[in-house]
Amino acid sequence: MALEKLTVKNLEALLQAVGQRKDNPGGVFLLLCGDVVPESGESWCSDCVKAEPVIAKVLEAVKSGVFIRCGVGDREAWRDPENVFRKHPQLKLSGVPTLIKWGTPRRLGPEECGKEDLLRLFFLEEED
């Protein structure tokens, strides 16, 4: 079984994708980042821009599961204390990027998402 990768654009699409895949034996991993700015092709969040290549490198070793990247909105939407990603009871985001293994307490916050050693533990801990 290979790692399935997909990108969604909002909380509704994220929850739908998770709902359809939550029983995947490899686990469901979420990367929540700032939206991509069309003019640059990169996230408005500099920490997300730094972390994503490191995450992609570690994902090459992940053999199963689901990886879902979801944007949390543009900078203005993210800064709103009422942002749906901040308020959602299973996400409760306080910063981006954030990695979450759905259905578990495992998560990495903005300071950890760019650290290859922590990413390897996060993604590969349960794999052979």
Helices and strands as residue ranges (DSSP letters): E 4-8, H 11-21, E 28-33, E 36-37, E 42-43, H 46-59, E 66-71, H 75-79, H 84-87, E 98-101, E 107-108, H 116-124
